[in-house]
Amino acid sequence: MEAILGWLFILGLLCGIVASLIGHKKDRSILGFILGFLFGPFGILIILVIRGSRRNCPYCKELMQYTATVCPHCQKESSSPAPAKWQNPRAAEKMMKADLRKFK
Ligand SMILES: [Zn+2]
């Protein structure tokens, strides 16, 4: 029994690390680790579909902050400013929590 728990713990740690690496690209590394540790492979799937606080540049397709108006990679001004809901960090957090609830 203890051996099974030990393996589950190691599996949780591994999934947590993988999920935190994926979440890091979306500024969600801690959330990724928690999801991966608690839900294992399902946590990795959840962090894959969660939208981070970044979007793709319409010109070079590199990731940039949702609120940024000038791309840090190609220096072009983004023609599509961030949606109003992303301007407010609290609203963005609420949206993220709503995203999480879909998986429960
Ligand atoms: Zn760009």
py3Dmol code that shows the C-alpha trace and the ligand (Angstrom):
import py3Dmol

protein = """\
ATOM      1  CA  MET A   1       0.000   0.000   0.000  1.00  0.00           C
ATOM      2  CA  GLU A   2       2.784   2.432   0.911  1.00  0.00           C
ATOM      3  CA  ALA A   3       4.576   1.593  -2.314  1.00  0.00           C
ATOM      4  CA  ILE A   4       1.473   2.521  -4.330  1.00  0.00           C
ATOM      5  CA  LEU A   5       1.191   5.835  -2.491  1.00  0.00           C
ATOM      6  CA  GLY A   6       4.872   6.502  -3.133  1.00  0.00           C
ATOM      7  CA  TRP A   7       4.452   5.882  -6.857  1.00  0.00           C
ATOM      8  CA  LEU A   8       1.340   8.080  -6.954  1.00  0.00           C
ATOM      9  CA  PHE A   9       3.325  10.843  -5.259  1.00  0.00           C
ATOM     10  CA  ILE A  10       6.154  10.532  -7.796  1.00  0.00           C
ATOM     11  CA  LEU A  11       3.631  10.471 -10.665  1.00  0.00           C
ATOM     12  CA  GLY A  12       1.990  13.597  -9.229  1.00  0.00           C
ATOM     13  CA  LEU A  13       5.349  15.353  -8.989  1.00  0.00           C
ATOM     14  CA  LEU A  14       6.256  14.424 -12.578  1.00  0.00           C
ATOM     15  CA  CYS A  15       2.885  15.573 -13.938  1.00  0.00           C
ATOM     16  CA  GLY A  16       3.186  18.718 -11.823  1.00  0.00           C
ATOM     17  CA  ILE A  17       6.582  19.518 -13.325  1.00  0.00           C
ATOM     18  CA  VAL A  18       5.375  18.897 -16.890  1.00  0.00           C
ATOM     19  CA  ALA A  19       2.232  20.983 -16.317  1.00  0.00           C
ATOM     20  CA  SER A  20       4.237  23.814 -14.721  1.00  0.00           C
ATOM     21  CA  LEU A  21       6.575  23.880 -17.755  1.00  0.00           C
ATOM     22  CA  ILE A  22       3.533  24.171 -20.036  1.00  0.00           C
ATOM     23  CA  GLY A  23       1.957  26.749 -17.712  1.00  0.00           C
ATOM     24  CA  HIS A  24       5.189  28.780 -17.640  1.00  0.00           C
ATOM     25  CA  LYS A  25       4.581  29.862 -21.242  1.00  0.00           C
ATOM     26  CA  LYS A  26       1.197  31.198 -20.151  1.00  0.00           C
ATOM     27  CA  ASP A  27       2.445  32.813 -16.899  1.00  0.00           C
ATOM     28  CA  ARG A  28       0.639  30.048 -15.026  1.00  0.00           C
ATOM     29  CA  SER A  29       3.491  27.831 -13.815  1.00  0.00           C
ATOM     30  CA  ILE A  30       2.318  27.525 -10.196  1.00  0.00           C
ATOM     31  CA  LEU A  31      -1.266  26.799 -11.249  1.00  0.00           C
ATOM     32  CA  GLY A  32       0.138  24.241 -13.709  1.00  0.00           C
ATOM     33  CA  PHE A  33       2.111  22.480 -11.012  1.00  0.00           C
ATOM     34  CA  ILE A  34      -0.892  22.293  -8.679  1.00  0.00           C
ATOM     35  CA  LEU A  35      -3.167  20.979 -11.440  1.00  0.00           C
ATOM     36  CA  GLY A  36      -0.581  18.429 -12.567  1.00  0.00           C
ATOM     37  CA  PHE A  37       0.126  17.276  -9.021  1.00  0.00           C
ATOM     38  CA  LEU A  38      -3.547  16.904  -8.068  1.00  0.00           C
ATOM     39  CA  PHE A  39      -5.032  15.604 -11.317  1.00  0.00           C
ATOM     40  CA  GLY A  40      -2.002  13.990 -12.977  1.00  0.00           C
ATOM     41  CA  PRO A  41      -2.345  13.697 -16.766  1.00  0.00           C
ATOM     42  CA  PHE A  42      -5.746  15.413 -16.578  1.00  0.00           C
ATOM     43  CA  GLY A  43      -4.095  18.409 -14.946  1.00  0.00           C
ATOM     44  CA  ILE A  44      -1.707  18.590 -17.917  1.00  0.00           C
ATOM     45  CA  LEU A  45      -4.707  18.574 -20.272  1.00  0.00           C
ATOM     46  CA  ILE A  46      -6.388  21.342 -18.260  1.00  0.00           C
ATOM     47  CA  ILE A  47      -3.313  23.589 -18.335  1.00  0.00           C
ATOM     48  CA  LEU A  48      -3.017  22.957 -22.095  1.00  0.00           C
ATOM     49  CA  VAL A  49      -6.489  24.360 -22.794  1.00  0.00           C
ATOM     50  CA  ILE A  50      -6.383  27.233 -20.281  1.00  0.00           C
ATOM     51  CA  ARG A  51      -5.786  30.569 -21.948  1.00  0.00           C
ATOM     52  CA  GLY A  52      -2.855  32.371 -20.438  1.00  0.00           C
ATOM     53  CA  SER A  53      -2.447  36.100 -20.045  1.00  0.00           C
ATOM     54  CA  ARG A  54      -0.820  36.244 -23.482  1.00  0.00           C
ATOM     55  CA  ARG A  55      -1.928  36.363 -27.087  1.00  0.00           C
ATOM     56  CA  ASN A  56      -0.271  35.870 -30.424  1.00  0.00           C
ATOM     57  CA  CYS A  57       1.052  38.882 -32.326  1.00  0.00           C
ATOM     58  CA  PRO A  58      -1.011  39.319 -35.522  1.00  0.00           C
ATOM     59  CA  TYR A  59       2.190  39.957 -37.505  1.00  0.00           C
ATOM     60  CA  CYS A  60       4.931  37.614 -36.269  1.00  0.00           C
ATOM     61  CA  LYS A  61       2.706  35.187 -34.303  1.00  0.00           C
ATOM     62  CA  GLU A  62       4.998  35.389 -31.263  1.00  0.00           C
ATOM     63  CA  LEU A  63       3.407  35.461 -27.805  1.00  0.00           C
ATOM     64  CA  MET A  64       2.903  38.860 -26.232  1.00  0.00           C
ATOM     65  CA  GLN A  65       1.021  40.216 -23.211  1.00  0.00           C
ATOM     66  CA  TYR A  66      -2.718  40.682 -23.710  1.00  0.00           C
ATOM     67  CA  THR A  67      -2.488  44.309 -22.660  1.00  0.00           C
ATOM     68  CA  ALA A  68       0.563  45.119 -24.822  1.00  0.00           C
ATOM     69  CA  THR A  69      -0.008  47.474 -27.745  1.00  0.00           C
ATOM     70  CA  VAL A  70       3.471  47.078 -29.285  1.00  0.00           C
ATOM     71  CA  CYS A  71       4.878  43.605 -29.988  1.00  0.00           C
ATOM     72  CA  PRO A  72       8.199  43.043 -28.134  1.00  0.00           C
ATOM     73  CA  HIS A  73       9.443  40.816 -30.977  1.00  0.00           C
ATOM     74  CA  CYS A  74       8.689  42.687 -34.195  1.00  0.00           C
ATOM     75  CA  GLN A  75       8.004  46.136 -32.590  1.00  0.00           C
ATOM     76  CA  LYS A  76       4.825  46.515 -34.654  1.00  0.00           C
ATOM     77  CA  GLU A  77       1.810  48.155 -33.130  1.00  0.00           C
ATOM     78  CA  SER A  78      -1.000  45.700 -32.609  1.00  0.00           C
ATOM     79  CA  SER A  79      -4.042  46.701 -34.635  1.00  0.00           C
ATOM     80  CA  SER A  80      -6.362  44.697 -32.394  1.00  0.00           C
ATOM     81  CA  PRO A  81      -6.081  46.101 -28.874  1.00  0.00           C
ATOM     82  CA  ALA A  82      -6.696  43.757 -25.970  1.00  0.00           C
ATOM     83  CA  PRO A  83     -10.352  43.023 -25.250  1.00  0.00           C
ATOM     84  CA  ALA A  84     -11.702  45.131 -22.390  1.00  0.00           C
ATOM     85  CA  LYS A  85     -12.094  42.058 -20.207  1.00  0.00           C
ATOM     86  CA  TRP A  86      -8.304  41.557 -20.243  1.00  0.00           C
ATOM     87  CA  GLN A  87      -7.580  45.143 -19.235  1.00  0.00           C
ATOM     88  CA  ASN A  88      -8.866  44.392 -15.741  1.00  0.00           C
ATOM     89  CA  PRO A  89      -6.731  41.787 -13.889  1.00  0.00           C
ATOM     90  CA  ARG A  90      -9.623  40.888 -11.570  1.00  0.00           C
ATOM     91  CA  ALA A  91     -11.920  40.206 -14.498  1.00  0.00           C
ATOM     92  CA  ALA A  92      -9.188  38.117 -16.120  1.00  0.00           C
ATOM     93  CA  GLU A  93      -8.793  36.079 -12.935  1.00  0.00           C
ATOM     94  CA  LYS A  94     -12.553  35.538 -12.754  1.00  0.00           C
ATOM     95  CA  MET A  95     -12.536  34.296 -16.335  1.00  0.00           C
ATOM     96  CA  MET A  96      -9.702  31.905 -15.540  1.00  0.00           C
ATOM     97  CA  LYS A  97     -11.567  30.518 -12.534  1.00  0.00           C
ATOM     98  CA  ALA A  98     -14.667  30.093 -14.694  1.00  0.00           C
ATOM     99  CA  ASP A  99     -12.496  28.162 -17.177  1.00  0.00           C
ATOM    100  CA  LEU A 100     -11.366  25.888 -14.349  1.00  0.00           C
ATOM    101  CA  ARG A 101     -14.932  25.234 -13.185  1.00  0.00           C
ATOM    102  CA  LYS A 102     -15.778  23.726 -16.578  1.00  0.00           C
ATOM    103  CA  PHE A 103     -13.475  20.822 -15.753  1.00  0.00           C
ATOM    104  CA  LYS A 104     -14.954  19.968 -12.358  1.00  0.00           C
TER     105      LYS A 104
END
"""
ligand_1 = """\
1
ZN
Zn 5.166 40.647 -33.460
"""
view = py3Dmol.view(width=600, height=400)
view.addModel(protein, "pdb")
view.setStyle({"model": 0}, {"cartoon": {"style": "trace"}})
view.addModel(ligand_1, "xyz")
view.setStyle({"model": 1}, {"stick": {}})
view.zoomTo()
view.show()
